[in-house]
Amino acid sequence: MRMPAAKEAIIPAILPLEMRYILRFLWNATRGHHLAPWRSPYLRWRIETYSGVKMHSIGFPEFCGFLWHERSEMVRFLKWTGRMERYARVKPKNL
């Protein structure tokens, strides 16, 4: 879903480019569960594959504990997704 052009023009002035890509990833990864990201099947699956904790046993305390203990790795991962997003969405040179 694209934002209206007026809002799209405001966002670059407020957020650095890297932060916009990080927020875009988090928004897409929690689709349908924006206010409760620990319920997102995608994030629970990612936590399960990274840590080995079964996704059906991940609730709010486990989610928050995982984010706290792995915060430096999460920041590194989110920065990496931002770099990959820039490669995937290259602007055409003729504009």
C-alpha atoms as one frame of an Amber mdcrd trajectory, in Angstrom:
protein
   0.000   0.000   0.000   1.524   3.299  -1.085   1.259   6.526   0.842  -0.197
   9.657  -0.726   2.448  11.834  -2.395   2.140  14.602   0.214   2.986  12.266
   3.098   5.744  10.572   1.110   7.461  13.941   0.680   7.410  14.611   4.447
   8.896  11.300   5.582  12.356  11.708   3.969  12.824  14.975   5.828  12.041
  13.389   9.195  13.631   9.932   9.078  17.058   8.921   7.815  16.961   6.531
   4.870  18.192   3.542   6.881  15.491   4.040   9.528  12.751   4.110   6.886
  13.874   0.726   5.546  13.980  -0.719   9.064  10.485   0.556   9.844   9.205
  -0.759   6.499  10.552  -4.235   7.307   9.024  -4.204  10.792   5.693  -2.982
   9.435   5.607  -5.721   6.788   6.841  -8.436   9.168   4.062  -7.712  11.664
   1.268  -7.449   9.101  -2.025  -8.024  10.892  -0.302  -7.870  14.288   1.125
  -4.333  14.425   0.025  -3.721  18.018   1.025  -7.211  19.176   4.145  -8.203
  17.203   4.737 -11.286  19.381   1.645 -12.786  17.698   3.062 -12.372  14.185
   3.580 -15.847  12.683   6.510 -14.563  10.618   8.390 -13.092  13.592   7.642
 -16.150  15.716   8.998 -18.374  12.934  12.139 -16.194  12.673  12.687 -16.463
  16.439  12.162 -20.229  16.287  14.703 -20.700  13.494  17.242 -18.425  15.205
  16.922 -19.599  18.803  15.282 -23.011  18.665  12.362 -21.985  20.903   9.155
 -23.504  19.501   6.978 -20.808  17.952   3.836 -22.068  19.721   5.443 -21.366
  23.096   6.452 -17.776  22.265   4.312 -15.239  24.096   4.853 -11.676  25.222
   7.472 -12.449  27.938   9.495 -14.754  25.664   9.317 -12.252  22.801  10.491
  -9.348  24.956  13.204 -11.478  26.569  14.466 -12.565  23.173  14.569  -8.978
  21.901  16.404  -7.836  25.024  19.025 -10.602  24.993  19.582 -10.410  21.239
  19.217  -6.642  20.830  22.623  -6.096  19.236  21.994  -8.910  16.741  18.513
  -7.505  16.028  19.946  -4.079  15.261  22.536  -5.674  12.972  19.815  -7.737
  11.252  17.535  -4.725  10.768  20.384  -2.690   9.291  21.123  -5.588   6.951
  17.479  -5.701   5.819  17.727  -1.986   5.069  20.773  -2.541   2.879  19.050
  -5.414   1.064  15.931  -3.282   0.583  18.001  -0.646  -1.196  19.380  -3.289
  -3.553  15.902  -4.677  -4.228  14.318  -1.291  -4.896  16.846   0.449  -7.114
  15.578   3.691  -8.597  15.679   3.935 -12.389  18.503   6.167 -13.646  16.433
   7.876 -16.340  14.250   9.820 -13.859
